[in-house]
Amino acid sequence: MGAANVFRVVPGQAPTVYASGFTNVLDIAFGSDGSLYVLEISHFGLLSGSPFGGLWRVPPGGGTPQLLTTDLILPGGIAVAPDGSLYVGTCAPCANDGGVVRIVP
């Protein structure tokens, strides 16, 4: 838990840690303001038995991540709408039970 990182990769340079402290990162997306959203499939670890994923916001340019929610059930992906709303697919590995939730950060 808390050991996953998001790296910044620049061609011709070694990767650098952009943000850290996550668990089981599944997807990332940037908002129009430069915020990075990091989606975890399991916020409490895959072996915890908890189906709840986490959603984080990292300020533009990096900095301390802010946990937005840990009540997403097995999320599978994230998209940012032009108005800044976040859309997260839920119950990704579930047969016939998935959905999409809208989150306004």
Secondary structure by P-SEA (a helix, b strand, c coil): cccbbbbbbccccccccccccccccccccccccbbbbbbbcccccccccccbbbbbbbcccccbbbbcccccccccccccccccbbbbbcccccccccbbbbbcc
